[in-house]
């Protein structure tokens, strides 16, 4: 517990909503670092990608958190739609290198986040397999159902873990 307290006091990790769609009821200590050696952030063409790692000793593997969003017009480094050349963008594949492991795949395990300024869009294109737990679907006709489009004013967050480390 002392180590968690130290990380909070040093600003290495933070208290936050652990499940954003659950709101304040999920407030807790997020152990994924927001600065330091196990945190990285890069902004390219208005898209911010942050990654954090936590080593899980008991499992011999890394837990990782990937956060994606487009910058808002009031943020440093913002580029206009005209300058960056697009309004929204979509993640179609991923390749993460974590230690000696490569994590590759299509989108985020079948989920294709559409990033927009200040958040992301949840719709039938971003969630073609109806995976998102708080989705609301509407029936267009007897055969087809589609996700009602929702704009999320938050980062898109994906968290998972690697397989056991070698060595």
C-alpha positions as CSV (number, residue, x, y, z in Angstrom):
1,X,0.0,0.0,0.0
2,X,2.9,2.4,0.7
3,X,4.1,2.0,-2.9
4,X,0.6,2.9,-4.3
5,X,0.5,5.9,-1.9
6,X,4.0,7.0,-3.1
7,X,3.0,6.7,-6.8
8,X,-0.2,8.8,-6.1
9,X,1.7,11.5,-4.2
10,X,4.5,11.6,-6.8
11,X,1.9,11.9,-9.6
12,X,3.1,8.7,-11.3
13,X,-0.5,7.3,-11.2
14,X,-3.8,8.9,-10.4
15,X,-7.3,8.4,-9.0
16,X,-9.7,8.1,-11.9
17,X,-12.9,6.4,-13.0
18,X,-11.7,2.8,-13.7
19,X,-14.8,2.1,-15.9
20,X,-15.7,5.5,-17.5
21,X,-19.2,4.4,-18.5
22,X,-20.0,3.6,-14.9
23,X,-19.2,7.1,-13.7
24,X,-18.2,8.0,-10.1
25,X,-19.1,4.5,-8.8
26,X,-15.9,3.2,-10.4
27,X,-13.6,5.8,-8.9
28,X,-10.4,4.1,-7.8
29,X,-6.6,4.2,-8.0
30,X,-5.5,3.6,-11.6
31,X,-2.1,1.8,-11.4
32,X,-1.2,2.5,-15.0
33,X,1.4,5.2,-14.9
34,X,0.7,8.7,-16.4
35,X,4.5,9.6,-16.4
36,X,7.8,7.9,-16.0
37,X,9.6,5.0,-17.8
38,X,6.6,2.8,-18.2
39,X,4.5,5.6,-19.9
40,X,4.7,7.0,-23.4
41,X,2.7,9.5,-25.3
42,X,2.9,10.6,-29.0
43,X,0.8,13.1,-30.9
44,X,0.8,12.9,-34.7
45,X,-1.7,14.8,-37.0
46,X,-3.9,15.7,-34.0
47,X,-4.1,12.1,-32.7
48,X,-2.8,11.4,-29.2
49,X,-1.8,7.9,-28.3
50,X,-0.7,7.1,-24.7
51,X,0.5,3.8,-23.5
52,X,1.3,2.5,-20.0
53,X,2.6,-0.8,-18.6
54,X,2.3,-2.5,-15.3
55,X,4.3,-5.8,-14.7
56,X,2.1,-8.4,-13.0
57,X,4.7,-10.5,-11.0
58,X,2.2,-13.2,-10.1
59,X,1.3,-13.8,-13.8
60,X,4.8,-13.2,-15.2
61,X,3.3,-10.8,-17.8
62,X,2.6,-7.2,-18.6
63,X,-0.7,-5.4,-18.4
64,X,-1.0,-2.5,-20.8
65,X,-3.3,0.4,-21.3
66,X,-3.7,2.2,-24.6
67,X,-5.5,5.5,-24.7
68,X,-6.4,7.2,-28.0
69,X,-8.1,10.5,-28.8
70,X,-7.9,13.5,-31.1
71,X,-6.9,16.8,-29.5
72,X,-9.5,19.5,-28.9
73,X,-9.1,23.0,-30.4
74,X,-8.1,24.4,-26.9
75,X,-5.2,22.0,-26.5
76,X,-1.5,22.6,-27.3
77,X,-0.5,21.0,-30.6
78,X,-4.0,21.1,-32.0
79,X,-4.2,20.9,-35.8
80,X,-7.2,22.0,-37.8
81,X,-9.1,19.5,-39.9
82,X,-7.8,21.3,-43.0
83,X,-4.2,21.0,-41.9
84,X,-4.3,17.3,-40.8
85,X,-6.4,16.3,-43.8
86,X,-9.3,14.5,-42.1
87,X,-12.1,15.0,-39.7
88,X,-12.3,11.6,-38.0
89,X,-9.9,8.7,-38.1
90,X,-10.4,5.0,-37.4
91,X,-8.0,2.4,-36.0
92,X,-7.9,-0.6,-38.4
93,X,-4.8,-2.5,-37.1
94,X,-2.3,-2.6,-34.2
95,X,1.3,-3.7,-33.6
96,X,2.6,-3.3,-30.1
97,X,6.1,-4.2,-29.0
98,X,6.3,-5.0,-25.3
99,X,9.6,-6.3,-24.2
100,X,10.3,-9.4,-26.3
101,X,6.6,-9.8,-27.4
102,X,4.8,-8.5,-30.4
103,X,1.1,-7.9,-30.1
104,X,-0.6,-7.7,-33.5
105,X,-4.1,-7.7,-34.6
106,X,-7.0,-6.2,-36.5
107,X,-8.2,-3.1,-34.8
108,X,-8.8,-3.8,-31.1
109,X,-10.0,-7.4,-31.2
110,X,-12.8,-6.6,-33.6
111,X,-13.6,-3.1,-32.4
112,X,-12.6,-0.2,-34.7
113,X,-12.6,3.0,-32.6
114,X,-13.4,6.1,-34.6
115,X,-11.6,9.1,-33.1
116,X,-13.1,12.6,-33.3
117,X,-12.1,15.8,-31.7
118,X,-12.3,15.4,-27.9
119,X,-13.6,11.8,-28.0
120,X,-14.7,8.9,-30.1
121,X,-17.8,7.6,-31.9
122,X,-19.6,4.5,-31.1
123,X,-21.7,3.1,-34.0
124,X,-22.2,0.1,-36.2
125,X,-18.9,0.8,-38.0
126,X,-16.8,1.1,-34.9
127,X,-18.6,-1.9,-33.2
128,X,-19.6,-4.3,-36.0
129,X,-19.8,-7.3,-33.7
130,X,-21.9,-5.5,-31.0
131,X,-19.3,-5.9,-28.3
132,X,-19.6,-2.7,-26.4
133,X,-21.4,-3.4,-23.1
134,X,-23.5,-0.3,-22.9
135,X,-24.6,-0.3,-26.6
136,X,-28.1,0.7,-27.7
137,X,-29.3,-0.9,-30.8
138,X,-32.2,0.1,-33.0
139,X,-33.9,-2.2,-35.5
140,X,-33.9,-0.8,-39.1
141,X,-36.1,-3.6,-40.3
142,X,-36.8,-7.2,-39.4
143,X,-33.4,-8.4,-40.6
144,X,-31.0,-5.7,-39.6
145,X,-30.1,-4.0,-36.4
146,X,-27.7,-1.1,-36.1
147,X,-26.1,0.6,-33.2
148,X,-27.5,4.0,-32.4
149,X,-24.6,6.4,-33.0
150,X,-23.2,7.9,-29.8
151,X,-20.4,10.4,-29.4
152,X,-18.2,9.7,-26.3
153,X,-16.6,12.7,-24.8
154,X,-13.6,10.8,-23.4
155,X,-10.5,8.9,-24.5
156,X,-10.9,5.5,-26.1
157,X,-9.3,3.1,-23.7
158,X,-8.1,-0.4,-24.4
159,X,-6.5,-2.6,-21.7
160,X,-5.2,-6.1,-21.9
161,X,-2.1,-8.2,-21.1
162,X,0.7,-10.0,-22.8
163,X,1.4,-13.7,-22.5
164,X,4.0,-14.9,-20.0
165,X,7.4,-13.3,-20.5
166,X,10.2,-15.5,-21.7
167,X,13.5,-15.8,-19.8
